[in-house]
Amino acid sequence: MSDLKYDIIIIGAGVSGCAVARELSRYDLKICVLDKESDVCEGTSKANSGIVHAGHDAKPDTLKAKLNVQGNLMMEEMAKKLDFPFRRNGSLVVCQNEEELSKLEELKERGKENGVEGLRILTREEALELEPALADSVYAALYAPTGGIVCPFLMNIAYAENAAINGVKFQFGTCVQDIQRCNQVSGFEVITNQGTLYSKYVINAAGVYADEIHNMVSEKKLHITPRRGEYCLLDKNAGTLVSHTIFQVPGEMGKGVLVTPTIHGNLMIGPTADDVPDKEDNATTRAGLDKVLNDSAKSVKGIPTRQVITSFAGLRAHEDGGDFQIEELTDVPGFIDVAGIESPGLTSAPAIGVYVCDLVKKMMEDTDRQINPGDSGNLRSFEVADKQKSSGRLQEKENFIEMRKGIVHFAELSLEEQKELIQKDPAYGQVICRCETVTEGEILDAIRRPLGARTLDGVKRRVRAGMGRCQGGFCTPRIMEILSRECGIPLEEICKNNPDSRIIVGTNKDRL
C-alpha cells in the first residue's frame, strides 16, 4: 500500500509538470508524475516553436504576462543549472504598412507595462541592418532584445531528469481514468489503467486533457480547445537566413506565422492556428503547410522552401478564458490546476514551477484548513503532515541536487576533445547518425541515464539521431539494434513512440 501512496501526484510529464516536479523535489515529499505516454515530452511540449518570448504579447495583469516575463528572466540561469541549450537571440515583430504601426506601438506599451526591457520601434532601414532578408513589404518592426530560443525537448528532459535524481517517481503508460475523494482520509484516489494510487494532493498538468482531469473532480467545469499548429523545418543550410526570431503582428488566434533559427542551427517556419475537436489530431495538412509557406514569405524573402526536411504539427491547450489557469480549486481543496498552458507556456515553465511550488507550500503550511464539511479528517492526515507538524513548514532536503549534466554531444566538441573522449570510450568513435554526427556513445548515454530513452523518438529527442536531412533513413536500423541490445527488447517490439507504433510488422517470409 505504501508504494501506492504519495504526498503529491502530478498528472502530465510535459514541461510544466516536470518543472513543478523539479521545484517540489527540493522538499521531503513523496512525489509521483503520471503520464499516459511512454516518455516525457510526448504531448504539447514536443511540438512547438522553441521560442523564449520577451513578454510583450500577453495582456497586462494576467498570469500569462507575469509568468512569461519571470520565466524569461529565469531561463539563462536554469539553462546553466540543468545544462540545456538556450540563446538570447532577440526578436522582431514586423508590420506591413503604416496602419499596422499603431499595433506595434500598442505591443511596445503593453510590454513596458509587463516589465519587458529594451523594447524599441525600428524603421524599415534599422530593421534591415539587423535582418537583411526581411521581405520588401516590411514597413517597421518592434525589436525585443530579451527574446530567445531554446530546445523544448532538452529543456523538458532536463527538468524531468533533475526531478528524478531528487527522488520523484515517473510512471509512464498510465492513463488517469477517474479521481475520487478518499473515504476515510483526506486526499484522493487516482484511478488509472495501471491500478489505483492515493495522494494527499493532485496537480493537474495534463495539457490538452487538463479539462477532462479537472472535470472529474470539480462542479465548475473547464473547457480546453486543442489548437493545432503546423510547421516546416528546413535543413541547416538555411539556418543562417535570419538570426533573430521574426514574428508578424499577432491576431485573434495567436502570434501568426514566424520565421526563426532553431537552437540547433535549422530554420523553422510556422505555425498555423486551427481549432480541432480531436485531442490527438496532430496531422499536417496540405492547406496548413501551404499557409505556412505563403505567410512566412510576408516576413522574410528568399526562404529556400526546397530545403524543407520535415513538417509536423502540435496541439496547444487553449482555455476559453485565454489565460493560464493555475490555482487550487475552491470546491476541491488539495487539487491544483496547471491548465490552459499554451504559448508562452514554454517560456513560463521555470516560473510556473516556482509558482505552483509556492501554492503547495502555502496549502501544506495552513494547518487549520478542512477539506469540506462532508469529509472526515483534515488536509494534514497523510504521512507528510506528521513529518512537518513540529515546525509547521515543509522541510527542505539537505541533499537536494540542484545541478544536472546533460549528454555530451560529440559534434560540438573540438577535435582534441573528440580524440580524448574516444580514448576513454571507443563507442564515441562509432558514428550512427551521419546527418547530425551522433555517435553510439551518445545513444548509450541517452538510454542509460535517468528516465532513459526506450523508443526511437526518445533517442531522437535526447541526441538528435534521426533529426537530420535523411530523417532517420540510414540510422534507424542501427538505433533499433542498440535499443534492443541495451534494453533487452526484441527488435520487433521496438516502437517509434507508443506501443502501437512498432517499426517491424513482420518478415519477408511472412509475405510469401
Summary of the structure (lengths in Angstrom):
residues: 512
radius of gyration: 23.5
end to end distance: 51.9
largest distance: 73.0
contacts: 1802
relative contact order: 0.15
helix: 35%
strand: 24%
